[in-house]
Amino acid sequence: MIGSMFHLLRLSRASFVLAREGVFKSVDPGLAPPAARPLLAVARLMARHDARDGSTRLVAAFARLGPSYVKLGQFLATRPDVVGAKASRVLEQLQDRMPPFPRDVAVHIVETAFGQKLGEVFTEFGEPVAAASIAQVHRAKTRDGDEIRNVAVKVLRPGVERRFSRDLSDMYFAARFAEKHFAEARRLRMIEVVDTLARTVRMEMDFRLEAAAASEFAENCAGDKEFRVPSIDWNRTSKDVLTLEWIDGIPLSDSPALANANVDLPRMGRIVIQSFLRHAMRDGLFHADMHQGNLFVDREGRLAAVDFGIMGRLGLKERRFLAEILYGFITRDYRRVAEVHFEAGYVPAIHRVEDFAQAIRAIGEPIHSRTADQISMAKLLTLLFEITALFDMRTRTELVLLQKTMMVVEGVARGFDPKFDIWATSEPVVSGWIAENLGPLGKLADAGRGLGLLGRAAGGLPEFLGRVERISRKLEHASEHGFELSPASVEAIGRAEARRARWGNAALWVIAIVLAAMYWAR
């Protein structure tokens, strides 16, 4: 009960901030749930007279609510399937920038993490050079024998785990209540949204996991001549501290410096696109935050990436799905594009392949009437996902993250060259992957994997049959004697029902106004 009260108080504050920033001024009352309409009218009256119009409302509101909500906003920007394309574009403006915490606090965190004085870990340790909601970065130097290296040291912000844990518990409370009372919330799968955010944040706050992702990424890219990943210093990495090679280069966000260095910008655009597709399709692991601030041109003209807190993964099925879709659109084989959806199990079998192919043709044909530089691959995938929604295709989080990252890298490439031909640039990577994985050699590899799976299944058959026998006995016993609940379970159910009845009405009002914002965003 006490916990529910605190959830409601904090969510009420969040609703108040949204109202004061004028987020609800543009909400159509006819689109809001009936229970939310009275509060919606009040919320619109609460807006400040100088509340900014347009896209800055959501950005300002999330920024005022603090780092947890900034992360939520950034995460929702990657989920246009949840908040809609309009809100997704708005939330892209959220910048995860925070004032740095003092250097001596960072020094204390480093010394606590390694149980040594700072001078025993780093020979030099500078002031922070960048600060965000979860961590900040310092430039430092290390000495191992006669080797002196420049490194970047990422230090976890003090108290951030407790703050995020509290705010995430509020979001879970809101999501559970909303899904119970609102069909739209169930359709949007709000609990799953918070689940994904929570997993992402937990991984970002354990730098050992980020280091592992960067290390795997570096191994995958070891043979790439035009792309590099900084090496990890595992001896100086812990849960709260990440040490990696310092990238001495020019960020792609620094246009004047790129111009002064005579960097071949169209070439960099090509490297960005081909590297992303190669990592996604060849390796199944891609950098999911490839904006200009995380990409550098090093002294050898290679593209270097930093910040591996958000990484995307694709299984073999998803990689094959992506390759065949892109190749199908290039060759105008819409029937094959439709078949790929059905073979992957993404579209229910109750629909006809012919009908789906017809819908896909409506996307593909207009593309071929335009010049290559006018065609957006990311926009094509966005339209494709809109079509698939009409055919009951469930949201695939990994594909949405892929599509969102593609929008970012495509924007980087076109920023360097407005006439950039993304299809001609992508074709060698896509066709090469198809030839290697879907040609004769690929089919032999599939057969080998199938035989391996069959062998493992045969080895586990005795254990499986034993489990089936035990489950059968339990079901037979339950059919004769019924299922039993322990006294503790009965008591817990009673307490839970009492709490729901007590706080139900109050929570309904708070959640309703939050849902109104979701309706406006869509």
MIKEPA-650825 format. One line per 10 residues: number of its first residue (from 0); for each residue x, y, z of C-alpha. Coordinates in steps of 0.001 Angstrom, whole numbers. Each point is the difference from the previous one (the first is absolute). Last residue first. Layout:
NUM = X:Y:Z  ...
END
This chain:
521 = 506:8905:-32364  1506:2400:2501  -3420:1339:971  -1240:-3503:859  3136:-652:2053  -521:3274:1854  -3557:-1055:809  1417:-3215:1402  1843:2022:2642  -3269:1765:906
511 = -1783:-3323:409  2777:-1454:2125  -492:2589:2745  -3771:-251:14  -25:-3806:80  2576:-38:2789  -2416:1710:2370  -2847:-2329:-891  2024:-3158:423  1786:843:3212
501 = -2227:-1662:2533  -1441:-2696:-2258  3407:-989:-1257  1397:-133:3528  -2821:-2241:1176  438:-2340:-2949  3706:-313:757  -611:-725:3665  -2490:-2732:-839  2317:-1584:-2549
491 = 2807:-26:2570  -2236:-1716:2572  -1005:-2713:-2470  3645:-530:-975  1091:-250:3647  -2771:-2512:714  1378:-2178:-2835  -2070:-415:-3133  -974:-3442:-1219  -867:-1111:-3519
481 = -2624:-2723:-300  12:-3526:1445  -621:-2235:-3010  982:2313:-2836  2906:1323:2096  1402:-3522:517  -197:-723:-3732  1677:3315:-766  2831:-781:2416  514:-3462:-1499
471 = 95:1403:-3535  2542:2646:1018  2290:-2715:1410  -319:-2135:-3173  696:2971:-2303  3099:885:2048  1310:-3559:-379  -641:91:-3746  2062:3189:-270  2888:-1523:1971
461 = 42:-3003:-2322  -194:2230:-3137  2895:2325:862  2547:-1755:-2193  -2467:-217:-2884  -630:3758:171  3730:718:-17  470:-2161:-3080  -2938:1586:-1820  1329:3478:767
451 = 3383:-925:-1433  -1584:-1524:-3095  -1966:3207:-572  3102:2159:434  1801:-2071:-2612  -2946:251:-2406  -49:3776:442  3757:133:-746  -590:-2033:-3188  -2776:2405:-983
441 = 2316:2966:536  2674:-1552:-2169  -2525:-554:-2806  -1347:3586:143  -2047:1547:2805  2859:860:2374  2910:1004:-2222  -1951:1287:-2999  -2516:1753:2268  2764:1662:2033
431 = 1718:1223:-3143  -3273:1274:-1440  -683:2053:3156  3534:1386:440  495:804:-3707  -3522:1520:-262  238:2405:2940  1915:2799:-1740  -2060:-254:-3197  -3147:103:2114
421 = 1131:2864:2241  704:2319:-2911  1168:3216:1726  -1089:3120:-1857  -171:2047:3251  3595:-1101:828  1371:437:3526  -3400:533:1600  -1313:-2801:-2204  2424:-2421:1654
411 = -806:1114:3573  -3757:-153:-677  375:-3520:-1392  1906:-939:3128  -2822:1291:2224  -2865:-1488:-2020  1827:-3324:-90  250:111:3769  -3789:367:212  -568:-2885:-2398
401 = 2354:-2267:1943  -1651:936:3290  -3394:-796:-1551  1347:-3320:-1269  1322:-977:3440  -3292:939:1657  -2092:-2149:-2332  -3530:1371:180  -2623:-2612:-778  -1134:-276:-3619
391 = -3800:122:-79  -273:610:-3767  -840:3691:324  3049:361:2238  2065:-1399:-2878  -864:3054:-2070  1275:2411:2643  3155:-2100:397  618:255:-3749  -526:3756:53
381 = 2703:330:2669  2263:-2387:-1924  -321:2196:-3103  620:3119:2057  3261:-1514:1247  1034:-891:-3553  -679:3570:-1098  -305:485:-3753  598:3471:-1448  3713:-635:-680
371 = -896:-2999:-2145  -2218:1970:-2372  -3705:-572:310  -2527:-2096:-1929  1444:-3190:1476  -989:1031:3505  -3665:474:-941  -64:-3716:-932  1315:-1315:3293  -2536:1178:2549
361 = -3183:-915:-1878  1792:-3194:-1068  178:-915:3684  -3792:89:264  -344:-2259:-3053  2563:-2414:1435  -2078:-201:3180  -3129:-846:-1949  1830:-2673:-1996  1565:-1536:3128
351 = -3454:-510:1459  -791:707:3653  -1033:-2614:2585  3641:-1148:-19  923:2728:2475  2710:2470:-1139  3358:-86:1806  458:-3759:-325  3342:418:-1764  -1339:-1941:-2981
341 = -3044:2297:-129  2051:3192:-55  2431:-1487:-2536  -2920:-953:-2248  -1096:3638:-201  3467:1181:-1067  98:-2833:-2531  -3310:1080:-1526  1259:3573:-109  2926:-860:-2293
331 = 740:3578:-1061  3748:-785:-309  1098:2672:2525  -3132:-593:2073  700:-3713:159  3656:618:876  -1008:2156:2962  -2561:-2559:1168  2317:-2948:-578  2810:1575:2003
321 = -2195:1061:2929  -1752:-3377:362  3295:-1871:-300  1391:2138:2784  -3144:-525:2099  193:-3782:-410  3725:-54:787  -648:1856:3237  323:3771:232  1510:1952:2874
311 = 31:3712:748  2413:1831:2268  -722:2900:2353  2688:694:2616  2795:-252:-2572  1210:3590:121  2717:497:-2662  341:-603:-3739  2976:548:-2315  -157:644:-3758
301 = 3414:-258:-1610  1888:2887:-1590  3362:-1017:1449  -55:2850:2525  -3384:-1103:1333  -3390:1136:-1261  -2462:-179:2882  -3517:-1308:684  -1944:244:3278  -914:3684:-399
291 = -1097:-560:-3600  -2718:-2495:935  628:-3745:-88  -2059:-1036:3051  -942:-3614:-786  3520:-1301:-595  -564:-3340:-1696  222:-3700:838  -1365:-2629:-2422  3511:-392:-1402
281 = -415:-37:-3787  -3430:1621:-252  44:2653:2745  3751:650:-45  152:148:-3792  -3077:2213:-200  1463:2485:2505  3420:-28:-1631  -1487:520:-3464  -2052:3005:1092
271 = 2710:1761:2040  2739:-771:-2545  -2059:1491:-2838  -656:3168:1997  3713:235:783  768:-181:-3731  -2504:2782:-689  1799:2077:2691  3544:-291:-1324  1728:1663:2970
261 = 1925:3127:-968  1245:483:3595  -1354:3549:70  -3367:-1246:-1270  -203:-2718:2662  921:2551:2668  -2726:2375:-1203  -2616:-2824:-59  593:-1239:3559  -2848:-2553:361
251 = 2057:-2663:-1779  2348:107:2983  3644:576:-946  2589:-2478:1234  2196:-1221:2827  -2122:-2843:1341  1059:-741:3575  199:-3738:626  -2374:-1326:2617  -568:170:3731
241 = -3435:-675:1493  -697:688:3684  -3060:-878:2128  -319:-3752:-640  3728:-324:-489  2588:837:-2664  3654:854:591  1483:-3455:-575  -2435:-510:-2901  1476:2895:-2013
231 = -2352:-202:-2976  1113:701:-3575  -1624:2770:-2041  -2092:-1155:-2986  1095:471:-3601  -1497:384:-3450  1591:485:-3448  2193:-3101:-245  -2484:-2399:1607  1849:-3171:1074
221 = -252:620:3733  -3647:1056:-270  -1508:-3131:1563  2660:-62:2708  -631:3687:763  -3757:-612:349  652:-2842:2426  2257:2286:2074  -2475:2869:-140  -2817:-2282:1169
211 = 2163:-1376:2812  1003:3521:1068  -3657:1023:74  -740:-3020:2179  2878:802:2365  -1288:3577:73  -3074:-1009:1954  -2269:3053:-92  -684:-299:-3737  -1124:-3602:470
201 = -2465:973:2708  -1255:2887:-2146  -661:-2231:-3014  -1711:-2675:2085  -2230:2626:1653  -887:1583:-3346  -956:-3403:-1418  -2190:-798:3003  -1562:3486:-134  -1056:-580:-3617
191 = -1188:-3526:832  -2222:1425:2726  -1372:2548:-2498  -1128:-2628:-2486  -1372:2573:-2481  -3084:-2174:-489  -342:-423:3753  224:3772:481  -2683:497:-2657  -2275:-2466:1819
181 = 129:2113:3161  -666:-1157:3581  2414:-2861:692  2615:1186:-2484  -14:3443:1615  424:-1402:3508  2947:-2124:-1014  1641:2825:-1969  -412:2590:2777  1460:-2261:2676
171 = 2826:-1031:-2327  781:3670:-687  89:763:3718  2353:-2961:588  2184:1366:-2805  213:3342:1787  1160:-1582:3245  2557:-2289:-1636  1312:2878:-2118  634:2149:3044
161 = 1619:-2832:2001  2275:-932:-2894  1009:3633:-653  1212:649:3544  3520:898:-1185  416:361:-3801  1902:-2974:-1414  3498:850:-1247  1167:-372:-3624  3762:249:-403
151 = 1410:790:-3439  3595:-1072:-503  3348:1362:-1175  2653:-2678:259  3511:-187:1461  1946:-3221:-640  3275:-440:1904  -1481:-2420:2509  -3740:563:-88  -638:3719:414
141 = -3442:1586:-273  -1175:3457:-1001  -3329:1763:510  -2829:1866:-1742  -3174:-3:2053  -3502:-1063:-1040  -3284:376:1867  -2677:-2487:930  -3717:-805:180  -1706:3313:-733
131 = 2729:1369:-2277  3332:1789:414  2851:694:-2418  3633:1175:391  257:-567:3751  3212:1345:1590  3195:-1954:-467  1521:-3168:1435  3734:-594:-493  2181:-2971:1000
121 = -3114:-2127:369  -579:-3046:2250  2719:345:2669  -327:3794:-82  -3730:-289:774  641:-1885:3240  -1066:-3606:-52  -3039:-2115:912  -986:-207:-3677  -3615:1210:116
111 = 484:2071:3157  2947:1891:-1510  -1949:666:-3214  -3125:1161:1877  2108:2285:2243  1720:1522:-3049  -3393:655:-1607  -1099:1845:3137  3276:1985:-59  -693:975:-3636
101 = -3258:1683:919  -3282:-1063:-1689  -532:1127:-3571  -3163:1931:-925  -2270:-2212:-2085  -426:-686:-3700  -2225:-2733:-1380  -1402:2106:-2822  -3668:-440:-830  -599:1092:-3605
91 = -774:-3566:-1067  -3113:339:2169  -1718:2131:-2633  725:-2436:-2840  -1443:-2873:2051  -2998:2131:959  -908:449:-3662  736:-3606:-1030  -2306:-1513:2597  528:-676:3696
81 = 125:-3816:-29  943:-983:-3570  2208:3092:-88  2174:-1822:2556  3543:1407:-199  -1178:3424:1197  -1634:-1878:2879  3507:-864:1233  1118:3611:-150  -3113:1063:1903
71 = 497:-2666:2650  3656:1003:345  -1063:3631:468  -2604:-1263:2452  2658:-1663:2119  2278:3049:-295  -2458:2550:1392  -3628:1050:-258  932:3428:-1365  1659:-1532:-3094
61 = -3066:-2162:-644  -2259:3068:89  2275:2149:-2182  260:-2692:-2680  -3730:-708:20  -845:3662:-422  2788:855:-2460  -1826:-1706:-2890  -2641:2608:-509  -800:2911:2263
51 = 1854:1357:2955  -1789:599:3257  38:3776:545  -3467:64:1526  943:-2953:2179  -2276:-2992:-393  -2347:-658:2937  -3151:657:-2051  914:-2838:-2346  458:-2309:2968
41 = -3479:819:1334  -1635:-906:-3326  2070:-3180:-169  -1094:-872:3517  -3641:20:-1088  855:-1939:-3198  2094:-2785:1514  -2803:-2369:1004  -1496:253:-3487  3275:-1231:-1586
31 = 1586:2731:-2162  -562:260:-3745  -3063:2279:284  1917:2246:2385  2420:864:-2849  3350:645:1680  1715:3181:-1161  109:1726:3376  1012:-3217:1769  3778:480:-264
21 = -287:3571:1269  3180:-35:2080  -2138:408:3130  -2039:-3080:-883  3031:-2218:-549  1501:1249:3266  -3269:-719:1829  -177:-3500:-1452  3539:-694:1232  -939:1328:3450
11 = -3037:-2258:53  2226:-2916:-950  2194:764:3006  -2969:212:2367  -1648:-3098:-1455  3113:-2126:346  454:1279:3557  -3557:-1026:887  422:-3398:-1601  3061:-641:2153
1 = -1896:915:3152  -2754:-2456:-961
END
